[in-house]
């Protein structure tokens, strides 16, 4: 039976409320808050998860193409 290497990509979305003068400052503050958090899931609650297969490679075919 052939073996496959499957790459999964997962996207998580967070909603972080900040007070800021404009959109750029709001984006910067939210990014800083997210990056400094030790547990963003607990602090901000992940609002959406999307997982999809981004690639599938048959290992036997990958070896044949490399030769």
mmCIF file of the N, C-alpha and C atoms, coordinates in Angstrom:
data_MODEL
# 
_entry.id   MODEL 
# 
loop_
_atom_site.group_PDB 
_atom_site.id 
_atom_site.type_symbol 
_atom_site.label_atom_id 
_atom_site.label_alt_id 
_atom_site.label_comp_id 
_atom_site.label_asym_id 
_atom_site.label_entity_id 
_atom_site.label_seq_id 
_atom_site.pdbx_PDB_ins_code 
_atom_site.Cartn_x 
_atom_site.Cartn_y 
_atom_site.Cartn_z 
_atom_site.occupancy 
_atom_site.B_iso_or_equiv 
_atom_site.pdbx_formal_charge 
_atom_site.auth_seq_id 
_atom_site.auth_comp_id 
_atom_site.auth_asym_id 
_atom_site.auth_atom_id 
_atom_site.pdbx_PDB_model_num 
ATOM 1   N N  . UNK A 1 1  ? 0.858   -1.175 0.000   1.00 0.00 ? 1  UNK A N  1 
ATOM 2   C CA . UNK A 1 1  ? 0.000   0.000  0.000   1.00 0.00 ? 1  UNK A CA 1 
ATOM 3   C C  . UNK A 1 1  ? 0.901   1.235  0.000   1.00 0.00 ? 1  UNK A C  1 
ATOM 4   N N  . UNK A 1 2  ? 0.650   2.211  -0.884  1.00 0.00 ? 2  UNK A N  1 
ATOM 5   C CA . UNK A 1 2  ? 1.512   3.395  -0.965  1.00 0.00 ? 2  UNK A CA 1 
ATOM 6   C C  . UNK A 1 2  ? 1.378   4.283  0.276   1.00 0.00 ? 2  UNK A C  1 
ATOM 7   N N  . UNK A 1 3  ? 2.450   4.996  0.547   1.00 0.00 ? 3  UNK A N  1 
ATOM 8   C CA . UNK A 1 3  ? 2.452   5.967  1.631   1.00 0.00 ? 3  UNK A CA 1 
ATOM 9   C C  . UNK A 1 3  ? 2.324   7.361  1.038   1.00 0.00 ? 3  UNK A C  1 
ATOM 10  N N  . UNK A 1 4  ? 1.662   8.228  1.775   1.00 0.00 ? 4  UNK A N  1 
ATOM 11  C CA . UNK A 1 4  ? 1.454   9.601  1.338   1.00 0.00 ? 4  UNK A CA 1 
ATOM 12  C C  . UNK A 1 4  ? 1.893   10.558 2.428   1.00 0.00 ? 4  UNK A C  1 
ATOM 13  N N  . UNK A 1 5  ? 2.426   11.668 2.022   1.00 0.00 ? 5  UNK A N  1 
ATOM 14  C CA . UNK A 1 5  ? 2.727   12.765 2.948   1.00 0.00 ? 5  UNK A CA 1 
ATOM 15  C C  . UNK A 1 5  ? 1.662   13.823 2.697   1.00 0.00 ? 5  UNK A C  1 
ATOM 16  N N  . UNK A 1 6  ? 0.875   14.126 3.740   1.00 0.00 ? 6  UNK A N  1 
ATOM 17  C CA . UNK A 1 6  ? -0.241  15.064 3.629   1.00 0.00 ? 6  UNK A CA 1 
ATOM 18  C C  . UNK A 1 6  ? 0.066   16.280 4.497   1.00 0.00 ? 6  UNK A C  1 
ATOM 19  N N  . UNK A 1 7  ? 0.006   17.452 3.882   1.00 0.00 ? 7  UNK A N  1 
ATOM 20  C CA . UNK A 1 7  ? 0.244   18.694 4.616   1.00 0.00 ? 7  UNK A CA 1 
ATOM 21  C C  . UNK A 1 7  ? -1.105  19.346 4.892   1.00 0.00 ? 7  UNK A C  1 
ATOM 22  N N  . UNK A 1 8  ? -1.373  19.627 6.173   1.00 0.00 ? 8  UNK A N  1 
ATOM 23  C CA . UNK A 1 8  ? -2.592  20.305 6.572   1.00 0.00 ? 8  UNK A CA 1 
ATOM 24  C C  . UNK A 1 8  ? -2.249  21.742 6.933   1.00 0.00 ? 8  UNK A C  1 
ATOM 25  N N  . UNK A 1 9  ? -3.091  22.658 6.530   1.00 0.00 ? 9  UNK A N  1 
ATOM 26  C CA . UNK A 1 9  ? -2.926  24.064 6.902   1.00 0.00 ? 9  UNK A CA 1 
ATOM 27  C C  . UNK A 1 9  ? -4.122  24.445 7.767   1.00 0.00 ? 9  UNK A C  1 
ATOM 28  N N  . UNK A 1 10 ? -3.838  25.093 8.885   1.00 0.00 ? 10 UNK A N  1 
ATOM 29  C CA . UNK A 1 10 ? -4.905  25.475 9.800   1.00 0.00 ? 10 UNK A CA 1 
ATOM 30  C C  . UNK A 1 10 ? -4.878  26.979 10.022  1.00 0.00 ? 10 UNK A C  1 
ATOM 31  N N  . UNK A 1 11 ? -6.035  27.600 9.962   1.00 0.00 ? 11 UNK A N  1 
ATOM 32  C CA . UNK A 1 11 ? -6.168  29.031 10.179  1.00 0.00 ? 11 UNK A CA 1 
ATOM 33  C C  . UNK A 1 11 ? -7.059  29.251 11.392  1.00 0.00 ? 11 UNK A C  1 
ATOM 34  N N  . UNK A 1 12 ? -6.604  30.059 12.312  1.00 0.00 ? 12 UNK A N  1 
ATOM 35  C CA . UNK A 1 12 ? -7.382  30.413 13.491  1.00 0.00 ? 12 UNK A CA 1 
ATOM 36  C C  . UNK A 1 12 ? -7.589  31.918 13.482  1.00 0.00 ? 12 UNK A C  1 
ATOM 37  N N  . UNK A 1 13 ? -8.776  32.348 13.802  1.00 0.00 ? 13 UNK A N  1 
ATOM 38  C CA . UNK A 1 13 ? -9.076  33.782 13.832  1.00 0.00 ? 13 UNK A CA 1 
ATOM 39  C C  . UNK A 1 13 ? -9.388  34.205 15.255  1.00 0.00 ? 13 UNK A C  1 
ATOM 40  N N  . UNK A 1 14 ? -8.921  35.389 15.623  1.00 0.00 ? 14 UNK A N  1 
ATOM 41  C CA . UNK A 1 14 ? -9.186  35.978 16.929  1.00 0.00 ? 14 UNK A CA 1 
ATOM 42  C C  . UNK A 1 14 ? -9.776  37.364 16.730  1.00 0.00 ? 14 UNK A C  1 
ATOM 43  N N  . UNK A 1 15 ? -10.636 37.766 17.643  1.00 0.00 ? 15 UNK A N  1 
ATOM 44  C CA . UNK A 1 15 ? -11.151 39.125 17.643  1.00 0.00 ? 15 UNK A CA 1 
ATOM 45  C C  . UNK A 1 15 ? -10.598 39.792 18.899  1.00 0.00 ? 15 UNK A C  1 
ATOM 46  N N  . UNK A 1 16 ? -9.793  40.835 18.696  1.00 0.00 ? 16 UNK A N  1 
ATOM 47  C CA . UNK A 1 16 ? -9.160  41.551 19.804  1.00 0.00 ? 16 UNK A CA 1 
ATOM 48  C C  . UNK A 1 16 ? -9.637  42.995 19.745  1.00 0.00 ? 16 UNK A C  1 
ATOM 49  N N  . UNK A 1 17 ? -10.249 43.458 20.823  1.00 0.00 ? 17 UNK A N  1 
ATOM 50  C CA . UNK A 1 17 ? -10.739 44.835 20.868  1.00 0.00 ? 17 UNK A CA 1 
ATOM 51  C C  . UNK A 1 17 ? -9.670  45.736 21.466  1.00 0.00 ? 17 UNK A C  1 
ATOM 52  N N  . UNK A 1 18 ? -9.409  46.844 20.782  1.00 0.00 ? 18 UNK A N  1 
ATOM 53  C CA . UNK A 1 18 ? -8.406  47.808 21.242  1.00 0.00 ? 18 UNK A CA 1 
ATOM 54  C C  . UNK A 1 18 ? -8.967  49.223 21.089  1.00 0.00 ? 18 UNK A C  1 
ATOM 55  N N  . UNK A 1 19 ? -8.411  50.146 21.839  1.00 0.00 ? 19 UNK A N  1 
ATOM 56  C CA . UNK A 1 19 ? -8.704  51.565 21.649  1.00 0.00 ? 19 UNK A CA 1 
ATOM 57  C C  . UNK A 1 19 ? -7.511  52.177 20.931  1.00 0.00 ? 19 UNK A C  1 
ATOM 58  N N  . UNK A 1 20 ? -7.786  52.876 19.825  1.00 0.00 ? 20 UNK A N  1 
ATOM 59  C CA . UNK A 1 20 ? -6.700  53.423 19.005  1.00 0.00 ? 20 UNK A CA 1 
ATOM 60  C C  . UNK A 1 20 ? -7.185  54.652 18.259  1.00 0.00 ? 20 UNK A C  1 
ATOM 61  N N  . UNK A 1 21 ? -6.234  55.440 17.785  1.00 0.00 ? 21 UNK A N  1 
ATOM 62  C CA . UNK A 1 21 ? -6.537  56.657 17.031  1.00 0.00 ? 21 UNK A CA 1 
ATOM 63  C C  . UNK A 1 21 ? -7.019  56.353 15.610  1.00 0.00 ? 21 UNK A C  1 
ATOM 64  N N  . UNK A 1 22 ? -6.504  55.246 15.006  1.00 0.00 ? 22 UNK A N  1 
ATOM 65  C CA . UNK A 1 22 ? -6.885  54.912 13.636  1.00 0.00 ? 22 UNK A CA 1 
ATOM 66  C C  . UNK A 1 22 ? -6.702  53.415 13.390  1.00 0.00 ? 22 UNK A C  1 
ATOM 67  N N  . UNK A 1 23 ? -7.028  52.966 12.183  1.00 0.00 ? 23 UNK A N  1 
ATOM 68  C CA . UNK A 1 23 ? -6.950  51.542 11.835  1.00 0.00 ? 23 UNK A CA 1 
ATOM 69  C C  . UNK A 1 23 ? -5.529  50.986 11.956  1.00 0.00 ? 23 UNK A C  1 
ATOM 70  N N  . UNK A 1 24 ? -4.550  51.762 11.488  1.00 0.00 ? 24 UNK A N  1 
ATOM 71  C CA . UNK A 1 24 ? -3.162  51.280 11.534  1.00 0.00 ? 24 UNK A CA 1 
ATOM 72  C C  . UNK A 1 24 ? -2.717  51.052 12.974  1.00 0.00 ? 24 UNK A C  1 
ATOM 73  N N  . UNK A 1 25 ? -3.025  52.005 13.842  1.00 0.00 ? 25 UNK A N  1 
ATOM 74  C CA . UNK A 1 25 ? -2.653  51.850 15.249  1.00 0.00 ? 25 UNK A CA 1 
ATOM 75  C C  . UNK A 1 25 ? -3.413  50.682 15.874  1.00 0.00 ? 25 UNK A C  1 
ATOM 76  N N  . UNK A 1 26 ? -4.684  50.512 15.519  1.00 0.00 ? 26 UNK A N  1 
ATOM 77  C CA . UNK A 1 26 ? -5.468  49.398 16.049  1.00 0.00 ? 26 UNK A CA 1 
ATOM 78  C C  . UNK A 1 26 ? -4.857  48.059 15.640  1.00 0.00 ? 26 UNK A C  1 
ATOM 79  N N  . UNK A 1 27 ? -4.464  47.949 14.368  1.00 0.00 ? 27 UNK A N  1 
ATOM 80  C CA . UNK A 1 27 ? -3.847  46.709 13.883  1.00 0.00 ? 27 UNK A CA 1 
ATOM 81  C C  . UNK A 1 27 ? -2.535  46.442 14.597  1.00 0.00 ? 27 UNK A C  1 
ATOM 82  N N  . UNK A 1 28 ? -1.738  47.471 14.790  1.00 0.00 ? 28 UNK A N  1 
ATOM 83  C CA . UNK A 1 28 ? -0.453  47.321 15.465  1.00 0.00 ? 28 UNK A CA 1 
ATOM 84  C C  . UNK A 1 28 ? -0.650  46.900 16.923  1.00 0.00 ? 28 UNK A C  1 
ATOM 85  N N  . UNK A 1 29 ? -1.577  47.550 17.619  1.00 0.00 ? 29 UNK A N  1 
ATOM 86  C CA . UNK A 1 29 ? -1.837  47.206 19.020  1.00 0.00 ? 29 UNK A CA 1 
ATOM 87  C C  . UNK A 1 29 ? -2.354  45.781 19.161  1.00 0.00 ? 29 UNK A C  1 
ATOM 88  N N  . UNK A 1 30 ? -3.269  45.386 18.288  1.00 0.00 ? 30 UNK A N  1 
ATOM 89  C CA . UNK A 1 30 ? -3.807  44.022 18.343  1.00 0.00 ? 30 UNK A CA 1 
ATOM 90  C C  . UNK A 1 30 ? -2.711  42.998 18.089  1.00 0.00 ? 30 UNK A C  1 
ATOM 91  N N  . UNK A 1 31 ? -1.840  43.273 17.130  1.00 0.00 ? 31 UNK A N  1 
ATOM 92  C CA . UNK A 1 31 ? -0.734  42.363 16.839  1.00 0.00 ? 31 UNK A CA 1 
ATOM 93  C C  . UNK A 1 31 ? 0.201   42.249 18.037  1.00 0.00 ? 31 UNK A C  1 
ATOM 94  N N  . UNK A 1 32 ? 0.516   43.365 18.660  1.00 0.00 ? 32 UNK A N  1 
ATOM 95  C CA . UNK A 1 32 ? 1.382   43.351 19.845  1.00 0.00 ? 32 UNK A CA 1 
ATOM 96  C C  . UNK A 1 32 ? 0.734   42.571 20.987  1.00 0.00 ? 32 UNK A C  1 
ATOM 97  N N  . UNK A 1 33 ? -0.566  42.774 21.190  1.00 0.00 ? 33 UNK A N  1 
ATOM 98  C CA . UNK A 1 33 ? -1.265  42.056 22.259  1.00 0.00 ? 33 UNK A CA 1 
ATOM 99  C C  . UNK A 1 33 ? -1.269  40.553 21.991  1.00 0.00 ? 33 UNK A C  1 
ATOM 100 N N  . UNK A 1 34 ? -1.525  40.170 20.746  1.00 0.00 ? 34 UNK A N  1 
ATOM 101 C CA . UNK A 1 34 ? -1.528  38.757 20.387  1.00 0.00 ? 34 UNK A CA 1 
ATOM 102 C C  . UNK A 1 34 ? -0.139  38.143 20.597  1.00 0.00 ? 34 UNK A C  1 
ATOM 103 N N  . UNK A 1 35 ? 0.883   38.825 20.105  1.00 0.00 ? 35 UNK A N  1 
ATOM 104 C CA . UNK A 1 35 ? 2.243   38.289 20.173  1.00 0.00 ? 35 UNK A CA 1 
ATOM 105 C C  . UNK A 1 35 ? 2.766   38.203 21.608  1.00 0.00 ? 35 UNK A C  1 
ATOM 106 N N  . UNK A 1 36 ? 2.292   39.077 22.484  1.00 0.00 ? 36 UNK A N  1 
ATOM 107 C CA . UNK A 1 36 ? 2.783   39.054 23.871  1.00 0.00 ? 36 UNK A CA 1 
ATOM 108 C C  . UNK A 1 36 ? 1.966   38.120 24.751  1.00 0.00 ? 36 UNK A C  1 
ATOM 109 N N  . UNK A 1 37 ? 0.894   37.558 24.224  1.00 0.00 ? 37 UNK A N  1 
ATOM 110 C CA . UNK A 1 37 ? 0.048   36.664 25.004  1.00 0.00 ? 37 UNK A CA 1 
ATOM 111 C C  . UNK A 1 37 ? 0.684   35.285 25.119  1.00 0.00 ? 37 UNK A C  1 
ATOM 112 N N  . UNK A 1 38 ? 0.650   34.714 26.310  1.00 0.00 ? 38 UNK A N  1 
ATOM 113 C CA . UNK A 1 38 ? 1.160   33.352 26.478  1.00 0.00 ? 38 UNK A CA 1 
ATOM 114 C C  . UNK A 1 38 ? 0.106   32.319 26.076  1.00 0.00 ? 38 UNK A C  1 
ATOM 115 N N  . UNK A 1 39 ? -1.171  32.729 26.010  1.00 0.00 ? 39 UNK A N  1 
ATOM 116 C CA . UNK A 1 39 ? -2.248  31.817 25.629  1.00 0.00 ? 39 UNK A CA 1 
ATOM 117 C C  . UNK A 1 39 ? -3.377  32.593 24.950  1.00 0.00 ? 39 UNK A C  1 
ATOM 118 N N  . UNK A 1 40 ? -3.205  32.926 23.665  1.00 0.00 ? 40 UNK A N  1 
ATOM 119 C CA . UNK A 1 40 ? -4.219  33.734 22.986  1.00 0.00 ? 40 UNK A CA 1 
ATOM 120 C C  . UNK A 1 40 ? -5.591  33.061 22.925  1.00 0.00 ? 40 UNK A C  1 
ATOM 121 N N  . UNK A 1 41 ? -5.648  31.726 22.879  1.00 0.00 ? 41 UNK A N  1 
ATOM 122 C CA . UNK A 1 41 ? -6.946  31.051 22.867  1.00 0.00 ? 41 UNK A CA 1 
ATOM 123 C C  . UNK A 1 41 ? -7.734  31.388 24.127  1.00 0.00 ? 41 UNK A C  1 
ATOM 124 N N  . UNK A 1 42 ? -7.069  31.349 25.277  1.00 0.00 ? 42 UNK A N  1 
ATOM 125 C CA . UNK A 1 42 ? -7.737  31.631 26.540  1.00 0.00 ? 42 UNK A CA 1 
ATOM 126 C C  . UNK A 1 42 ? -8.065  33.125 26.666  1.00 0.00 ? 42 UNK A C  1 
ATOM 127 N N  . UNK A 1 43 ? -7.156  33.980 26.226  1.00 0.00 ? 43 UNK A N  1 
ATOM 128 C CA . UNK A 1 43 ? -7.359  35.425 26.380  1.00 0.00 ? 43 UNK A CA 1 
ATOM 129 C C  . UNK A 1 43 ? -8.376  35.998 25.408  1.00 0.00 ? 43 UNK A C  1 
ATOM 130 N N  . UNK A 1 44 ? -8.336  35.559 24.157  1.00 0.00 ? 44 UNK A N  1 
ATOM 131 C CA . UNK A 1 44 ? -9.143  36.193 23.129  1.00 0.00 ? 44 UNK A CA 1 
ATOM 132 C C  . UNK A 1 44 ? -10.199 35.269 22.534  1.00 0.00 ? 44 UNK A C  1 
ATOM 133 N N  . UNK A 1 45 ? -10.130 33.998 22.834  1.00 0.00 ? 45 UNK A N  1 
ATOM 134 C CA . UNK A 1 45 ? -11.105 33.054 22.303  1.00 0.00 ? 45 UNK A CA 1 
ATOM 135 C C  . UNK A 1 45 ? -11.043 32.943 20.795  1.00 0.00 ? 45 UNK A C  1 
ATOM 136 N N  . UNK A 1 46 ? -10.602 31.824 20.326  1.00 0.00 ? 46 UNK A N  1 
ATOM 137 C CA . UNK A 1 46 ? -10.547 31.612 18.877  1.00 0.00 ? 46 UNK A CA 1 
ATOM 138 C C  . UNK A 1 46 ? -11.969 31.553 18.341  1.00 0.00 ? 46 UNK A C  1 
ATOM 139 N N  . UNK A 1 47 ? -12.260 32.359 17.340  1.00 0.00 ? 47 UNK A N  1 
ATOM 140 C CA . UNK A 1 47 ? -13.629 32.442 16.839  1.00 0.00 ? 47 UNK A CA 1 
ATOM 141 C C  . UNK A 1 47 ? -13.884 31.538 15.635  1.00 0.00 ? 47 UNK A C  1 
ATOM 142 N N  . UNK A 1 48 ? -12.842 31.085 14.980  1.00 0.00 ? 48 UNK A N  1 
ATOM 143 C CA . UNK A 1 48 ? -13.037 30.220 13.817  1.00 0.00 ? 48 UNK A CA 1 
ATOM 144 C C  . UNK A 1 48 ? -11.783 29.400 13.570  1.00 0.00 ? 48 UNK A C  1 
ATOM 145 N N  . UNK A 1 49 ? -11.996 28.166 13.223  1.00 0.00 ? 49 UNK A N  1 
ATOM 146 C CA . UNK A 1 49 ? -10.881 27.315 12.816  1.00 0.00 ? 49 UNK A CA 1 
ATOM 147 C C  . UNK A 1 49 ? -11.202 26.780 11.441  1.00 0.00 ? 49 UNK A C  1 
ATOM 148 N N  . UNK A 1 50 ? -10.225 26.845 10.576  1.00 0.00 ? 50 UNK A N  1 
ATOM 149 C CA . UNK A 1 50 ? -10.364 26.283 9.240   1.00 0.00 ? 50 UNK A CA 1 
ATOM 150 C C  . UNK A 1 50 ? -9.164  25.380 9.025   1.00 0.00 ? 50 UNK A C  1 
ATOM 151 N N  . UNK A 1 51 ? -9.434  24.132 8.725   1.00 0.00 ? 51 UNK A N  1 
ATOM 152 C CA . UNK A 1 51 ? -8.345  23.193 8.438   1.00 0.00 ? 51 UNK A CA 1 
ATOM 153 C C  . UNK A 1 51 ? -8.596  22.632 7.053   1.00 0.00 ? 51 UNK A C  1 
ATOM 154 N N  . UNK A 1 52 ? -7.580  22.661 6.228   1.00 0.00 ? 52 UNK A N  1 
ATOM 155 C CA . UNK A 1 52 ? -7.712  22.126 4.881   1.00 0.00 ? 52 UNK A CA 1 
ATOM 156 C C  . UNK A 1 52 ? -6.426  21.435 4.475   1.00 0.00 ? 52 UNK A C  1 
ATOM 157 N N  . UNK A 1 53 ? -6.554  20.508 3.564   1.00 0.00 ? 53 UNK A N  1 
ATOM 158 C CA . UNK A 1 53 ? -5.396  19.815 3.024   1.00 0.00 ? 53 UNK A CA 1 
ATOM 159 C C  . UNK A 1 53 ? -4.769  20.742 1.994   1.00 0.00 ? 53 UNK A C  1 
ATOM 160 N N  . UNK A 1 54 ? -3.493  21.074 2.190   1.00 0.00 ? 54 UNK A N  1 
ATOM 161 C CA . UNK A 1 54 ? -2.841  21.980 1.257   1.00 0.00 ? 54 UNK A CA 1 
ATOM 162 C C  . UNK A 1 54 ? -2.006  21.245 0.214   1.00 0.00 ? 54 UNK A C  1 
ATOM 163 N N  . UNK A 1 55 ? -1.624  20.006 0.505   1.00 0.00 ? 55 UNK A N  1 
ATOM 164 C CA . UNK A 1 55 ? -0.928  19.221 -0.516  1.00 0.00 ? 55 UNK A CA 1 
ATOM 165 C C  . UNK A 1 55 ? -0.905  17.748 -0.115  1.00 0.00 ? 55 UNK A C  1 
ATOM 166 N N  . UNK A 1 56 ? -0.864  16.888 -1.125  1.00 0.00 ? 56 UNK A N  1 
ATOM 167 C CA . UNK A 1 56 ? -0.748  15.445 -0.914  1.00 0.00 ? 56 UNK A CA 1 
ATOM 168 C C  . UNK A 1 56 ? 0.302   14.951 -1.895  1.00 0.00 ? 56 UNK A C  1 
ATOM 169 N N  . UNK A 1 57 ? 1.301   14.247 -1.376  1.00 0.00 ? 57 UNK A N  1 
ATOM 170 C CA . UNK A 1 57 ? 2.368   13.725 -2.221  1.00 0.00 ? 57 UNK A CA 1 
ATOM 171 C C  . UNK A 1 57 ? 2.501   12.231 -1.985  1.00 0.00 ? 57 UNK A C  1 
ATOM 172 N N  . UNK A 1 58 ? 2.436   11.460 -3.061  1.00 0.00 ? 58 UNK A N  1 
ATOM 173 C CA . UNK A 1 58 ? 2.696   10.033 -2.953  1.00 0.00 ? 58 UNK A CA 1 
ATOM 174 C C  . UNK A 1 58 ? 4.206   9.878  -2.848  1.00 0.00 ? 58 UNK A C  1 
ATOM 175 N N  . UNK A 1 59 ? 4.683   9.273  -1.773  1.00 0.00 ? 59 UNK A N  1 
ATOM 176 C CA . UNK A 1 59 ? 6.124   9.202  -1.543  1.00 0.00 ? 59 UNK A CA 1 
ATOM 177 C C  . UNK A 1 59 ? 6.841   8.403  -2.613  1.00 0.00 ? 59 UNK A C  1 
ATOM 178 N N  . UNK A 1 60 ? 6.249   7.356  -3.126  1.00 0.00 ? 60 UNK A N  1 
ATOM 179 C CA . UNK A 1 60 ? 6.888   6.565  -4.183  1.00 0.00 ? 60 UNK A CA 1 
ATOM 180 C C  . UNK A 1 60 ? 7.052   7.408  -5.447  1.00 0.00 ? 60 UNK A C  1 
ATOM 181 N N  . UNK A 1 61 ? 6.034   8.205  -5.805  1.00 0.00 ? 61 UNK A N  1 
ATOM 182 C CA . UNK A 1 61 ? 6.134   9.087  -6.985  1.00 0.00 ? 61 UNK A CA 1 
ATOM 183 C C  . UNK A 1 61 ? 7.141   10.192 -6.768  1.00 0.00 ? 61 UNK A C  1 
ATOM 184 N N  . UNK A 1 62 ? 7.255   10.705 -5.547  1.00 0.00 ? 62 UNK A N  1 
ATOM 185 C CA . UNK A 1 62 ? 8.207   11.768 -5.255  1.00 0.00 ? 62 UNK A CA 1 
ATOM 186 C C  . UNK A 1 62 ? 9.629   11.250 -5.440  1.00 0.00 ? 62 UNK A C  1 
ATOM 187 N N  . UNK A 1 63 ? 9.881   10.032 -5.019  1.00 0.00 ? 63 UNK A N  1 
ATOM 188 C CA . UNK A 1 63 ? 11.218  9.448  -5.178  1.00 0.00 ? 63 UNK A CA 1 
ATOM 189 C C  . UNK A 1 63 ? 11.503  9.208  -6.656  1.00 0.00 ? 63 UNK A C  1 
ATOM 190 N N  . UNK A 1 64 ? 10.516  8.726  -7.420  1.00 0.00 ? 64 UNK A N  1 
ATOM 191 C CA . UNK A 1 64 ? 10.705  8.467  -8.855  1.00 0.00 ? 64 UNK A CA 1 
ATOM 192 C C  . UNK A 1 64 ? 11.006  9.757  -9.610  1.00 0.00 ? 64 UNK A C  1 
ATOM 193 N N  . UNK A 1 65 ? 10.369  10.870 -9.238  1.00 0.00 ? 65 UNK A N  1 
ATOM 194 C CA . UNK A 1 65 ? 10.611  12.138 -9.913  1.00 0.00 ? 65 UNK A CA 1 
ATOM 195 C C  . UNK A 1 65 ? 11.964  12.725 -9.537  1.00 0.00 ? 65 UNK A C  1 
ATOM 196 N N  . UNK A 1 66 ? 12.477  12.381 -8.376  1.00 0.00 ? 66 UNK A N  1 
ATOM 197 C CA . UNK A 1 66 ? 13.755  12.935 -7.914  1.00 0.00 ? 66 UNK A CA 1 
ATOM 198 C C  . UNK A 1 66 ? 14.939  12.266 -8.620  1.00 0.00 ? 66 UNK A C  1 
ATOM 199 N N  . UNK A 1 67 ? 14.734  11.063 -9.147  1.00 0.00 ? 67 UNK A N  1 
ATOM 200 C CA . UNK A 1 67 ? 15.826  10.304 -9.783  1.00 0.00 ? 67 UNK A CA 1 
ATOM 201 C C  . UNK A 1 67 ? 16.060  10.743 -11.190 1.00 0.00 ? 67 UNK A C  1 
# 
